[in-house]
Amino acid sequence: METNFSKAIPGYAFNEQWSVGGNIGIYYQLPPYTALGFKDESGKLINRELDYTRVTSGSIGMDWHPDSRLAFSIEGFYKQYGNIPLSLADHIPLACKGNDYGVSGNEALVSSAQGQSYGIELLARWQVPEKISLTGSLTVFRSEYRNSKASSYIPSAWDNRFILNMSGTWELPRRWSIGGKLSYIGGTPYTPYDIEKSSLVEAWDAQGRPYHDYTLYNTERLGNFAQVDVRVDKNYYFRHWRLGVYIDLQNVTGSRLKQPDVLMSTGEIDNPSAPLAEQRYKMKYLKQESGTLIPTLGITVEF
């Protein structure tokens, strides 16, 4: 659908028309094969009654071009997920589980969980041919799930809340160009550890890693993260081909991406004289951080 708002709204006139558009769709997806093939100790398939996961999505957006160099757009979106497989062991949907949980779906499940994600995306672009190009986008959103219709929605593992990207390129004399990009993303939610259970000698020895407190699922949140990249290009043009040389500097600010600290056993029992069921390991935390300046020197050839 397309509408010329310069005619529809008195007092407003634009060089380029507004345009409005939207879409809606629904599709179904099989549960993972690891879930459908899971058997109990007797060899019986116990997840055969799982339903198809249902996804309903819709969006509506609007573009505005005040002139040939400037463009804006705004889009709202909504997705609803139904019949998501839910773990009977920890009451967490498979869609919210990460790599720390082992084989996804290799357990008893029911198709009762629901999810939703919704938000708005803003985009702006300004371009002066052969001189400068600037683009910026901001997405503000929520990603949530609940165990059943009777439960309340809580943040999912993908609920970063916002993503900001800004990039630009400036064409310089003598076929030089310099570009930059800023990425800024909200912190990821995470589930704290159950320190009391994890420190028990018998509990730790049973699985060799800490236990999460699923009653506090995704109640903690990491800090926001920003990264700045810079790239410089020099192009040489010949009769039938082009040679490009560039240097790319990723994360020039040396930003550190933090992950939740890992709870570990020191192997030392804090109360060796206590009964075995009450003995506890002394525990420690290991920090998880990554991020450094990554320089890259490259050559491109185009015929």
Backbone torsions as a table, in degrees:
resi	resn	phi	psi	omega
1	MET	NA	136.8	-178.1
2	GLU	-136.9	133.2	-177.0
3	THR	-131.6	137.9	176.7
4	ASN	-92.7	98.6	-175.3
5	PHE	-74.2	-19.4	178.4
6	SER	-63.9	-22.6	176.4
7	LYS	-93.9	-27.5	-173.9
8	ALA	-81.7	-25.9	-176.2
9	ILE	-112.7	112.5	-179.4
10	PRO	-60.6	139.9	176.0
11	GLY	89.0	-4.6	-179.1
12	TYR	-116.8	132.4	176.1
13	ALA	-144.1	132.5	-176.4
14	PHE	-126.0	152.8	177.8
15	ASN	-65.6	-37.5	177.7
16	GLU	-119.8	150.0	-177.1
17	GLN	-75.0	153.9	164.8
18	TRP	-70.8	156.5	168.5
19	SER	-142.1	136.4	-177.7
20	VAL	-119.6	136.3	178.8
21	GLY	-151.4	157.1	179.6
22	GLY	-154.7	167.2	176.9
23	ASN	-153.3	160.0	177.7
24	ILE	-145.9	144.7	-178.7
25	GLY	-155.6	163.1	178.0
26	ILE	-144.1	137.7	176.9
27	TYR	-148.1	164.0	-176.3
28	TYR	-123.8	149.8	-176.3
29	GLN	-139.5	137.0	176.8
30	LEU	-65.5	147.1	170.6
31	PRO	-62.1	160.7	-179.5
32	PRO	-61.0	148.1	-179.0
33	TYR	-61.8	-29.6	177.8
34	THR	-63.2	-30.2	178.2
35	ALA	-77.6	-44.6	-178.1
36	LEU	-66.2	-27.4	-178.4
37	GLY	-95.6	4.2	-177.3
38	PHE	-73.1	134.1	-179.8
39	LYS	-122.3	151.5	174.8
40	ASP	-83.3	-173.7	-175.7
41	GLU	-62.3	-25.6	179.9
42	SER	-86.0	-3.6	-179.5
43	GLY	90.3	9.9	-178.5
44	LYS	-86.0	134.6	174.2
45	LEU	-73.1	118.4	-172.8
46	ILE	-106.7	-2.8	179.2
47	ASN	-111.2	24.8	-175.5
48	ARG	-71.1	-18.8	-177.4
49	GLU	-91.8	6.6	179.0
50	LEU	-63.4	141.1	179.0
51	ASP	-89.9	164.4	170.3
52	TYR	-64.6	135.9	172.5
53	THR	-70.9	132.1	-177.2
54	ARG	-108.0	132.9	178.7
55	VAL	-125.9	122.0	175.4
56	THR	-115.5	127.5	-176.7
57	SER	-133.1	149.3	177.6
58	GLY	-152.5	151.5	178.5
59	SER	-152.0	154.9	174.5
60	ILE	-144.2	137.4	-175.4
61	GLY	-144.8	168.8	-178.6
62	MET	-144.7	136.3	176.7
63	ASP	-111.2	145.8	177.2
64	TRP	-139.4	125.9	180.0
65	HIS	-121.4	89.5	180.0
66	PRO	-59.8	-35.2	175.0
67	ASP	-154.3	-176.7	-173.7
68	SER	-70.1	-16.1	-177.2
69	ARG	-99.6	-17.3	-171.6
70	LEU	-122.7	136.4	-179.9
71	ALA	-144.0	141.0	175.7
72	PHE	-129.5	150.8	173.0
73	SER	-148.5	152.4	176.6
74	ILE	-140.3	136.2	-178.5
75	GLU	-141.6	131.4	172.2
76	GLY	-105.4	144.3	-177.6
77	PHE	-141.2	155.8	178.8
78	TYR	-149.4	133.4	175.0
79	LYS	-129.8	138.8	177.7
80	GLN	-125.1	132.8	-177.9
81	TYR	-116.1	130.7	178.1
82	GLY	-126.0	159.1	178.7
83	ASN	59.4	37.5	177.7
84	ILE	-74.9	131.6	177.2
85	PRO	-60.4	130.2	-178.9
86	LEU	-115.2	132.5	178.1
87	SER	-70.1	129.2	175.7
88	LEU	-78.2	-16.1	-178.7
89	ALA	-79.8	-44.8	-176.6
90	ASP	-124.6	2.0	177.0
91	HIS	59.4	39.6	176.3
92	ILE	-118.2	130.8	176.3
93	PRO	-63.3	146.5	178.5
94	LEU	-58.7	-34.9	-177.9
95	ALA	-64.7	-17.0	-178.2
96	CYS	-102.4	4.0	-178.7
97	LYS	-93.9	142.8	178.8
98	GLY	-107.8	-163.3	-176.1
99	ASN	-68.7	-18.9	-177.1
100	ASP	-74.6	-6.0	-172.4
101	TYR	-99.7	4.9	179.1
102	GLY	85.9	-152.9	-177.5
103	VAL	-72.1	120.5	-176.3
104	SER	-70.7	120.7	175.7
105	GLY	93.7	-6.0	-177.8
106	ASN	-83.4	60.6	-175.2
107	GLU	-166.9	174.7	178.5
108	ALA	-74.7	133.5	-173.9
109	LEU	-136.5	159.5	169.5
110	VAL	-134.9	151.5	-177.1
111	SER	-93.0	65.1	-175.7
112	SER	-116.2	-14.7	-174.4
113	ALA	-76.9	153.5	177.9
114	GLN	-132.7	157.3	178.7
115	GLY	-147.3	163.9	175.6
116	GLN	-154.9	148.7	173.1
117	SER	-139.9	139.2	-176.9
118	TYR	-155.2	154.5	-179.3
119	GLY	174.7	-166.4	-177.6
120	ILE	-141.2	142.5	179.6
121	GLU	-123.7	130.0	178.2
122	LEU	-113.4	137.2	-179.2
123	LEU	-136.6	135.5	175.8
124	ALA	-133.6	140.6	-179.5
125	ARG	-141.0	130.8	176.9
126	TRP	-129.7	128.9	-175.2
127	GLN	-140.9	127.5	170.9
128	VAL	-112.2	110.8	-173.7
129	PRO	-50.6	132.1	176.9
130	GLU	62.8	17.2	177.2
131	LYS	-130.9	-61.8	-174.3
132	ILE	-149.2	147.5	177.1
133	SER	-142.2	124.3	-179.2
134	LEU	-127.7	136.1	179.0
135	THR	-137.7	137.0	176.5
136	GLY	-140.2	140.2	177.8
137	SER	-140.1	143.5	177.7
138	LEU	-134.5	124.6	175.8
139	THR	-117.0	122.8	177.2
140	VAL	-114.9	125.4	-171.4
141	PHE	-153.2	168.6	172.2
142	ARG	-131.2	143.7	175.8
143	SER	-132.0	117.8	-170.7
144	GLU	-136.2	162.7	174.9
145	TYR	-148.1	164.4	172.6
146	ARG	-145.9	154.4	-176.0
147	ASN	-69.1	-32.0	-178.8
148	SER	-161.1	176.9	179.6
149	LYS	-63.0	-24.8	-178.5
150	ALA	-82.8	-8.6	-177.7
151	SER	-95.4	165.3	175.6
152	SER	-92.6	151.4	177.7
153	TYR	-72.2	140.4	174.2
154	ILE	-132.5	161.6	-177.1
155	PRO	-60.6	140.3	174.5
156	SER	-87.6	177.2	-179.9
157	ALA	-69.4	-11.0	-176.7
158	TRP	-107.7	14.4	-173.6
159	ASP	-86.2	71.2	178.6
160	ASN	-77.5	-14.8	176.2
161	ARG	78.7	-40.4	179.1
162	PHE	-155.9	153.9	174.7
163	ILE	-139.1	124.2	178.5
164	LEU	-119.3	128.4	176.0
165	ASN	-129.8	131.4	175.9
166	MET	-134.7	132.6	-179.2
167	SER	-144.3	155.0	179.9
168	GLY	-159.2	155.1	177.0
169	THR	-134.6	134.2	-180.0
170	TRP	-120.8	117.8	179.5
171	GLU	-83.2	124.1	-177.6
172	LEU	-106.6	167.0	176.6
173	PRO	-61.3	161.9	177.7
174	ARG	60.4	30.6	173.1
175	ARG	63.9	31.2	169.5
176	TRP	-95.7	152.2	173.4
177	SER	-149.0	150.0	178.2
178	ILE	-131.1	136.5	-178.6
179	GLY	-133.0	158.5	179.3
180	GLY	-148.7	157.8	179.1
181	LYS	-144.7	134.4	174.0
182	LEU	-115.6	127.1	175.0
183	SER	-120.5	130.9	-177.9
184	TYR	-138.5	121.9	-173.3
185	ILE	-132.7	144.2	180.0
186	GLY	-70.2	159.2	-177.7
187	GLY	-69.6	146.1	-179.9
188	THR	-83.2	137.4	174.8
189	PRO	-73.5	153.0	177.3
190	TYR	-149.5	163.8	-177.4
191	THR	-100.6	127.2	179.6
192	PRO	-70.3	163.0	178.3
193	TYR	-80.2	153.1	168.9
194	ASP	-88.6	91.9	-173.1
195	ILE	-64.9	-40.1	-178.5
196	GLU	-60.8	-45.1	-180.0
197	LYS	-73.0	-41.3	-175.7
198	SER	-63.9	-32.5	-176.4
199	SER	-78.7	-15.9	177.9
200	LEU	-63.4	131.0	-176.9
201	VAL	-57.7	-46.9	-177.8
202	GLU	-65.3	-39.5	-179.2
203	ALA	-69.0	-44.4	-179.9
204	TRP	-64.6	-44.7	-178.9
205	ASP	-64.6	-24.0	-177.8
206	ALA	-68.8	-34.5	-178.2
207	GLN	-130.6	-8.9	174.5
208	GLY	69.9	20.2	177.0
209	ARG	-156.2	165.4	-175.9
210	PRO	-74.0	163.7	178.3
211	TYR	-105.6	139.2	175.1
212	HIS	-86.5	151.9	176.4
213	ASP	-94.2	94.7	-174.2
214	TYR	-73.5	-10.6	172.3
215	THR	-71.1	-15.7	177.6
216	LEU	-116.2	35.3	-175.0
217	TYR	-56.3	123.4	176.0
218	ASN	54.2	34.0	175.4
219	THR	-87.4	-11.7	176.1
220	GLU	-103.8	158.2	-177.4
221	ARG	-144.5	135.6	177.0
222	LEU	-73.5	166.1	177.3
223	GLY	-74.3	162.1	176.8
224	ASN	-67.0	158.8	-177.9
225	PHE	-132.6	135.2	178.7
226	ALA	-127.8	144.9	177.5
227	GLN	-141.2	138.3	178.9
228	VAL	-119.4	128.4	177.3
229	ASP	-117.8	145.9	179.0
230	VAL	-133.5	141.2	178.8
231	ARG	-139.5	137.0	177.3
232	VAL	-120.7	129.3	-178.5
233	ASP	-120.5	146.6	171.8
234	LYS	-133.5	125.6	-177.4
235	ASN	-112.8	140.6	175.6
236	TYR	-121.2	125.1	-178.3
237	TYR	-106.1	128.7	176.5
238	PHE	-116.3	-175.8	-171.1
239	ARG	-61.1	-44.6	-176.9
240	HIS	-125.1	11.3	-178.5
241	TRP	-158.7	166.4	-178.6
242	ARG	-128.2	137.8	175.8
243	LEU	-114.2	128.1	178.3
244	GLY	-121.0	137.1	176.1
245	VAL	-123.7	134.7	-178.5
246	TYR	-144.4	157.3	170.6
247	ILE	-126.4	127.7	-176.0
248	ASP	-117.0	124.4	-179.7
249	LEU	-114.8	105.5	178.7
250	GLN	-92.4	137.1	178.9
251	ASN	58.9	56.6	-176.7
252	VAL	-64.6	-22.4	178.9
253	THR	-87.0	-4.2	179.6
254	GLY	65.1	33.9	-179.2
255	SER	-63.5	144.2	-178.7
256	ARG	-107.6	124.0	176.6
257	LEU	-87.4	116.6	-175.8
258	LYS	-96.5	137.3	171.8
259	GLN	-112.2	163.3	179.2
260	PRO	-57.2	138.1	175.7
261	ASP	-59.5	142.6	-177.4
262	VAL	-94.6	126.7	177.1
263	LEU	-82.8	127.2	-177.0
264	MET	-132.0	152.2	173.1
265	SER	-85.7	139.5	176.1
266	THR	-82.0	-10.5	-176.3
267	GLY	83.8	-4.8	-179.4
268	GLU	-101.1	126.0	-179.3
269	ILE	-80.8	128.0	-175.9
270	ASP	-77.0	-29.6	-177.7
271	ASN	-134.3	69.1	-174.2
272	PRO	-63.7	-20.1	-179.1
273	SER	-83.4	-9.1	-179.5
274	ALA	-77.9	160.3	174.9
275	PRO	-56.3	153.3	-174.6
276	LEU	-55.5	-40.3	-177.5
277	ALA	-67.3	-15.4	-178.2
278	GLU	-109.5	-3.9	-178.8
279	GLN	-70.7	143.1	-177.6
280	ARG	-131.0	143.9	173.0
281	TYR	-80.3	149.6	165.6
282	LYS	-73.3	132.3	-173.8
283	MET	-109.3	160.2	176.5
284	LYS	-146.9	160.3	177.5
285	TYR	-109.4	138.9	174.5
286	LEU	-111.0	125.4	-179.8
287	LYS	-72.7	145.3	176.2
288	GLN	-123.8	107.6	177.8
289	GLU	-140.0	147.0	177.0
290	SER	-146.4	158.4	178.6
291	GLY	133.7	122.4	178.9
292	THR	-154.9	165.2	176.0
293	LEU	-69.3	128.7	-179.4
294	ILE	-121.0	102.6	177.4
295	PRO	-89.6	143.0	178.3
296	THR	-136.3	129.3	175.4
297	LEU	-110.4	125.3	-174.6
298	GLY	-138.4	165.2	178.7
299	ILE	-131.3	136.8	175.7
300	THR	-123.8	142.6	178.7
301	VAL	-129.1	131.4	-179.4
302	GLU	-133.1	127.6	179.8
303	PHE	-102.9	NA	NA
